Amino acid sequence: MSIITSWGGVTLSGCERLSENLEEITRGASLSRGLGRSYGDSSLPASSVATVAGTVLADRLRAFDPATGVMRAEAGLSLREMNRLFLPRGWFTPVSPGTMFVTLGGMVAADVHGKNHHREGCFGAHVRSLKMRVADGRIVECSREHERDLFCATIGGMGLTGHILEVEFQMVRVPSPWIVAETERVANIDLFIEGLKEAGESWPMTVGWIDCLSRGSSIGRGVLMRGRWAQADEAPRAFPKPFRRVSVPFVLPDFVLSPFTVRVFNEIYYRAHPATRTRRVVHPESWFYPLDAILNWNRIYGRRGFTQYQCLLPERGGRQAARTFLELLTSKGGASFLCVIKDHGPEGDGLLSFPMRGTSIALDIAVRDDTQALVDALNECMITQGGRVYLAKDSFTRPHHFRAMEPRLDGWERVRDAWDPAHRIKSAQSVRLLGDQP
């Protein structure tokens, strides 16, 4: 028995098996778990007697075709290791989330997205096949052509359809390991939505930071960022050196992230970026993984931890949907110094994948006595707007709210029931949201 903790600070007891042999340790396990960087309870055991298969030692590369870029690897291979091995050779993952501390299996289970979703979709769009152990113990190979229902339910299915053992997917060629980035300040949320759409027409990667405490005519002000891979003649000759990482040495007191300190940080960060558009060549880690430069950054949120609320507002709601959301957030005192906005393209194959055409907003919230009430209010806004939340980040959504915002859930549950009628594979999140028995 051991203590298993999520990145957001949710802690449960359970038994975690670690081995290089995934086929062995997934026998009878109730869940697979990678690096544990899910913010909520999706990678935590359903009960204290549950056994979790830890995948991180099963990180071998099974095959790579340098002519096509097709890779096959074990589920425990981390994105950090993939970057270390393949970026110097001119290859990169087709879709990257905001951290490199994630396993290949986790990238499939959460169907991660990145700054290029409006162009390339989620990671699942580039997955060719999966090797899995399903609930009855069989080893199954699935793809869009074979056992398609299982394949599509597993992409974004939060590990609840079976244990992912191996992943085959398509890597992409990059002209250099450096990024050309442009930044500019944006005065309010209406201009932000327009700016993201405009940037997406010519830039493959776009993202923005929002000052979520701003109000009135400045509500949703922030910094818009555009990026693309630098061509060889634009990039420094040297390969980018790994960042020197600093660490938050201990859990900070709760008062450190008060509304006042967040407001001061947001003002400084906003003013630190020029009002006019600036362009420069930047390190790939600073572009893709800015928070990874700070180890144990979750400790700044205090002893009760934090949650990230990431929601998606469908395009049909227009600019007013984002404004309505931010007005509600500020009225409820949702102070956050990390608030990210992205533009999204069409919905993918995953039956529970998060993105669809529209705008996502993600904010980190320190857990306090009123956090549940804040998430309830935001979720009710999502239901009204026809939006949804990202399960990889969630730890507070109530089951009736989730069902109200997720019309695809019945179809996903039919597939899950067909492959696992007894719900042997489950998590703390599925107990909370789907009514699984602990």
N, C-alpha and C positions, 0 to 999 in steps of 0.2 A: 504494500500500500504506500502511495506517495501523494504529495500535494502537486496538483497540476493547475497552472495558472495561465490565463490568457494575457495578451499584451495590454489589454485595458484594465487588468487587475481583478477579473473574476476568478475566484479560486474554488476548486473542488477536489475531493479526494478520489483516487482511483488507482488502477494498476496499469503502468505503461511498460510494454515490452519493447526492447530495442534489439535489433539484429540486422545484419546484412542480408538475411534471408527473409524477404517480405512474404514469400509464399508460406513460409513456416509460421511466422508470428501473426499472420492474419487469420489463421485457423481459429475460429471461435471468438475472435475479437469483435467488439461491438462498434468500433470506429477506428479509422486511421487518422494519424495526426503528424504533421510535419514540424515546422519550426515554431509553431504556436503563436504566430503573429496576427491571428484573427483577433479583432478588438473585443469581441463579445464571447459568447459561449458555444460557438459552432464547433470548436475543436476540443471541447471538454467532454468527459464521460457523462453518460446519462445518470449514473448513480455511483456510489462509493464502491460498489462491488463489480463495476464494469471494467473490462480490460480494453485498453487502447493500444493499437499497434503503432509504435513510433517509427517513421519511415526514414529518418535522417541518415542512418548508416547505409541504407540501400540507395547509393547515389552513383551507380556505374553507368557509363555511356555504353549502350549496346551497339549502336551503329550510327555512322554519319557518312553521307554521300557528298563529297566536295563538289561534285558536278551539279547537283540539284539543291543542296542545302537541306535535304530531308534528314532529320535526326530521330533516333529512338533511344530513350534512356529510362532508367528506373525512376520511380515517383519521388524518391528522396533527394534527387539532384537539385541543388539550389540554383536560383537565378544568379547569385553572386559567383558561383563556380562556373556556370555557363559563360558569363561575361569574361571571367578570367581566362578561360580556355579559348573562346572563339572570337572575341572582339579583336585581339591582335591579328587574327587570321582573316578579318574582314567580314565576319558574320555576327548577326545580332538577332535576338528574339523578335518576332514580328510585332509583338505587343508587350509592353512592359508596364507593370503597376508602379506605384510610387515608392516601392522599397525593393531592394535586391534580396532581402532576407525572407524569401518565400521559396517553397519547393515546387517542383514541376507538378506534382499531384495537387498541391494547393492551388496552383494557377488554373488547373482544370476545374476543381471542385467549386471555386469561387467565380470561375470564368472571368478572370481579371481583365480590366480594360486600362487604357492609358490615355496619353495626350493625343493619340492619333485615332481615336475611336471613330471620328467622323469620316476617316479614310479607310481604316483597316478592320474596324469592328473589334470584337473581343478576342482573347486568346483562343477560345474554342473554335473560331472560324478557321484557324490554321492547324487545328488538330486533325490528323488523318485517321488514327485508330488508337484504341485503348486496350490494354490487357488488364483484366479485373478478376478478383475473386468475389463472387456474388454470395448472397446470404446462405444458400444451400451448400456452399463449399466448392462449387465448380469453378474452374478457371475458364473465363470467357474472353474471346477477342471480339470487340465490337467497333463499328465504324458507321459511316453514313449509308454504307451498302449492306452491312451485316449487323443484325440486331440493332437497327437504327433507333428503336424506341429507348433501349437502355443507353445507347450512346448519347442521345439528345437529353435524356433525363439526368445523366451524370454530369454533363457540362453545365455548371452553375447549380448542381444539385446538392452542394455542401457536404459531399461525402456520404450521403444517405442511401445511395443506390448500390453500393458495393465498395470494395477496397481497390483503389487504383494501384496497379503494380508497375505498369510501364506505359509510357506515352510516346507516340510517334507524331511528329509535327514538322512544319515547314519553317526553317530559318530564312532570314533575308540577308542579301549582300548589302554592305554599306560602303560608301566611297572613302571614308576615313573614320577614325574613332572620335572625332570632335563634332560639336554642335554649333551651328550658326543660330544665334538667338536675338530676337528683337523684343524690347520691352517699352511700354509707355503707360502713363497714368490715364485712368478713365474716370470721368467725373461722377457717374451714377449707374445704376443697374440697367436702365434703358439703353444707354450707350454701350454698356458692357455686352448685352445680348446682341446688339447690332455688330459690335466689334468682333465678337467671336465668330459670327456667321460670315462676315466679310473676310476675316483672316483665314477661315477654313477653306475658302475657295482657292487660295494660292499657297497656303502653308500646310504641310502634312501633320504638324503637331501644334496644338494650341491649348492654353490653359490660363486661368486667371486667379489672382488672390483678391479677396474681397474684405474690406473693413466692415464686418457685420454689426458694428456698433454705430455706424453712421446713420443719420436720420434726415428727414425732410428732403430737400432737393439733392442732397449728397448721398442718399441711401444707396448702398451697393457700390460706392466708389471703390476703386482698387487699382490693380496693376495687371495689364493684359500682356501675355507672353506668347510669342510665336517662335517655332523652332523647325529646323531641318538639319539633316546630316551635312556637314561641310564637305565640299568637293576637295580632292587632293591638293589642288592649287590654292585653296583658301585656308587649309589647316596647317598648324605647326608640324614640323617634320617629326618631332619626337612623339612617342606614344605617351598618352596622359598617365602620369604617375598616380598610384592610389592615394586617396586622401589620408592625411593624418587625422585620426578620429579622436575626439574628446569624449569624455564620459560624464554624465551626471552622477556624482559619487554616492548620493543618498536620496531618499524620498524627501522632497521639500515640504515645508509646512503648507497647509491649505490656503493660508492668506496670500501666498505668493501670486496666485492667479486670481486676484480680485478684479472686479469690473474696472477699477481705477488703473491697475497695472496693465491690463489688457488694452485699455483705451490709449494709454501712453505708448505701448509697443506699436499699436496699429498706426498711430500718428507718425511715429518715427519711421516705420517701414514704408508708409505711403510717401512721405516727403523724401525718403532716401532715393526714390526713383525719379528721374527727370520727367518733366511734363511732356517733353517732346520725345519722339521715337528714337531709340538708340539701338545700335546693332553691334554685336561683338561675337567672337568665337569663344565658346565656354567648354569646360570639362564635362564629359558625359554624365559623371556622377552628380555634379551640381544641377544639371538639367533634369535628369530622371529621378534622382534619389537625394534631394537636399537634406531631408531629416536623417538619413543614414549616416551623415557625418557626425551625429551626436549619439553616442551609444547610451542606452538606457534613458532615452529622452522621455519615456513614459513616467519616469519618477517625478517630473516637474508638476504632475497633477495631484500630488499628495497621496496620503495613505489610502484613500477610498478609490483611487484610480480614476479612469475616465471612460467615456464612451464616444464613439464617433457616430454622428448622425449624418448619413449620406442618403439623399433622396434624389429622385429624378422627376422633373416637371415636364410633361409631354409638350411637344411643339405646338399642338393645337391650342394650348392655353395662352400663347403669345407672351409678350413682355410683361403683361400685367400679372401673370402667374408668379414669376420670380419676385416682382415687387411685393405682392401680397404675402408671399412666404417671408421675405425679409422684414416686412412691417410687423408680422406676427412674432418673429424671432426677437426683434429688438424690444417689442412691447413686453415680452416675457423675460427679458433680461438674459438672453442666451449669449453671454459674453464668450468670445473665442478669438484667440489671436491667429488661429489656423482655420481659414475658411476658403475653400477651393471651389472654383466654378469651371465646368467644362461643357463643351458642345458635343452632342452625340448624334451618331448616324442611326441607321435602321436596326431593329431588333434582330438578334441572331438566332441560331438553331437551338440553343439551350432552353429547355422548357421553363426554367426559372431564372435565366440570366437576367441581370439587373438592367443594363442599358436599353433604351429605345430612343427613337428620334425625339430630341428635346434637350433640356439643360439639366445637368446635375449640380447640386450644391452639397459640399461636405464640410462639416465643422466638428472640431474636437470640443467636448464638453466635460469639464471636471464633474465627477459625481458628487452631488449634494443632495440635501433632503428633498429639493423640489425637482430633481432631474426627471423622475417618472412623469410628473405633471407636465413638464415641458415637452417630453417626447410624445405624450398623449395628444397634446394640443397640435404639435407639428404633424403627427400622423392623421389627425382628423382633417387638417388642411390638405394633406396628400390625397385622402379619400375624395374630398370635394373636387380637387384638381384633376383626378384621374392619374395620380402619380404613384410611385412605389419607393420602397427603401431597399438598401443593399444588405443582404443577409450576412455578408462577411464582416460587416461593421456593427451589426445590431446586437444589443443585449437588453433592450427595454420594451420593444414593441409587444403589444398584447395580441393574443391569438385572433380575437375578433377583428382587430384593426388590420392584421395581416391578410386575413381572408377577404376583407372588404376591398383591399387595394390590389389583390392579386387574382384576377379572373382565370389565370392559367393553372392555378393550384390544383383544381380537380383533375385536369388532364395529367399533370405530373404525378399525383397520388395514384391514379389508375396504373401507371407504369410501375411505380414503386411497389404497389400491392401485388402486381403480377410477378415480380422478381423476388419480393420479400414480404409475403402475406403476414408473417408474424412480427414484422418490424424488428428483426434481430439487430439490424444495424441502425444505430440511433445515437443521438448526442444530447447534451443538456439543452441545446437550442431546439431540437425536435420535440423534446419533452415540453418545453415552454410554449412553443408555437403550434405544434401539430397534435398535441395530446398523446404522444407516445408514453407508454408506461415506463417509469424509471427502473 
